[in-house]
Amino acid sequence: MSYQIQYNPELNKQYSTKRIQKRNLLPLIVLIGVLIVAYVAIQTNIISILVPGEEAVTAAAFSELVDNVESGVPVRESLLTFCREIIENSR
């Protein structure tokens, strides 16, 4: 016993092997969006509104925050110290 399968050539579809995958484009789109938001924030000077107090005091407090986290102090405690310094120096 044997059998034979015959396919109609007109039913065969040609699929292209080169497909653009949408997943590969998503990180690029997100990166472009972040860059646009950063550019707009810098050009409209929104960053000065978001950074409280004097820039030098905030920069020093942020530097201390990074040093604390790197030295092993818990992040929560480091953030609380950062916020306290900003609030105390804004008065």
Kinemage of the C-alpha trace (Angstrom):
@kinemage 1
@onewidth
@group {chain A} dominant
@subgroup {mainchain}
@vectorlist {calphas} color= white
{ca met a 1} P 0.000 0.000 0.000
{ca ser a 2} L 1.221 3.406 -0.903
{ca tyr a 3} L -0.261 6.788 -1.498
{ca gln a 4} L 0.800 9.996 -3.123
{ca ile a 5} L -0.029 13.576 -2.152
{ca gln a 6} L -0.197 16.207 -4.853
{ca tyr a 7} L -0.418 19.872 -4.073
{ca asn a 8} L -1.778 22.461 -6.416
{ca pro a 9} L 0.987 24.921 -7.312
{ca glu a 10} L -1.437 27.843 -7.307
{ca leu a 11} L -2.201 27.232 -3.638
{ca asn a 12} L 1.454 27.585 -2.638
{ca lys a 13} L 2.148 30.985 -1.171
{ca gln a 14} L 5.505 32.626 -1.276
{ca tyr a 15} L 6.518 34.051 2.051
{ca ser a 16} L 9.331 36.497 2.207
{ca thr a 17} L 12.212 35.483 4.416
{ca lys a 18} L 13.056 39.080 5.323
{ca arg a 19} L 10.619 40.321 7.916
{ca ile a 20} L 11.071 43.363 10.079
{ca gln a 21} L 10.349 42.334 13.609
{ca lys a 22} L 8.474 44.934 15.598
{ca arg a 23} L 10.145 43.868 18.830
{ca asn a 24} L 13.537 44.975 17.547
{ca leu a 25} L 12.201 48.445 16.792
{ca leu a 26} L 10.652 48.986 20.241
{ca pro a 27} L 13.910 49.800 22.117
{ca leu a 28} L 14.864 52.250 19.374
{ca ile a 29} L 11.498 53.992 19.597
{ca val a 30} L 11.739 54.191 23.407
{ca leu a 31} L 15.273 55.623 23.189
{ca ile a 32} L 14.175 58.270 20.696
{ca gly a 33} L 11.245 59.178 22.974
{ca val a 34} L 13.497 59.556 26.008
{ca leu a 35} L 15.916 61.735 24.055
{ca ile a 36} L 13.091 63.975 22.848
{ca val a 37} L 11.749 64.384 26.395
{ca ala a 38} L 15.245 65.176 27.716
{ca tyr a 39} L 15.810 67.730 24.947
{ca val a 40} L 12.490 69.459 25.648
{ca ala a 41} L 13.195 69.462 29.412
{ca ile a 42} L 16.576 71.102 28.890
{ca gln a 43} L 15.357 73.659 26.359
{ca thr a 44} L 12.366 74.769 28.452
{ca asn a 45} L 14.434 74.866 31.663
{ca ile a 46} L 12.082 72.452 33.450
{ca ile a 47} L 15.079 70.842 35.132
{ca ser a 48} L 15.622 73.942 37.276
{ca ile a 49} L 12.078 73.528 38.596
{ca leu a 50} L 12.640 69.850 39.389
{ca val a 51} L 15.960 70.431 41.173
{ca pro a 52} L 15.139 72.103 44.486
{ca gly a 53} L 17.280 74.728 46.171
{ca glu a 54} L 20.692 75.841 45.046
{ca glu a 55} L 22.367 73.738 42.407
{ca ala a 56} L 25.642 73.454 44.356
{ca val a 57} L 23.903 72.190 47.504
{ca thr a 58} L 21.815 69.723 45.512
{ca ala a 59} L 24.862 68.468 43.639
{ca ala a 60} L 26.761 67.949 46.899
{ca ala a 61} L 23.797 66.135 48.451
{ca phe a 62} L 23.424 63.922 45.388
{ca ser a 63} L 27.131 63.129 45.456
{ca glu a 64} L 26.804 62.129 49.103
{ca leu a 65} L 23.786 59.978 48.199
{ca val a 66} L 25.810 58.092 45.597
{ca asp a 67} L 28.736 57.673 48.003
{ca asn a 68} L 26.439 56.319 50.715
{ca val a 69} L 24.861 53.763 48.387
{ca glu a 70} L 28.261 52.677 47.069
{ca ser a 71} L 29.596 52.238 50.616
{ca gly a 72} L 26.757 49.898 51.548
{ca val a 73} L 24.261 52.165 53.276
{ca pro a 74} L 20.697 51.043 52.442
{ca val a 75} L 19.073 52.976 49.597
{ca arg a 76} L 16.095 53.990 51.733
{ca glu a 77} L 18.299 55.518 54.411
{ca ser a 78} L 20.460 57.242 51.784
{ca leu a 79} L 17.401 58.767 50.107
{ca leu a 80} L 16.046 59.972 53.440
{ca thr a 81} L 19.381 61.645 54.217
{ca phe a 82} L 19.401 63.242 50.755
{ca cys a 83} L 15.891 64.611 51.198
{ca arg a 84} L 16.681 65.936 54.684
{ca glu a 85} L 19.739 67.804 53.367
{ca ile a 86} L 17.747 69.345 50.522
{ca ile a 87} L 14.935 70.445 52.873
{ca glu a 88} L 17.344 71.874 55.479
{ca asn a 89} L 19.337 73.844 52.921
{ca ser a 90} L 16.276 75.220 51.142
{ca arg a 91} L 15.245 77.274 54.155
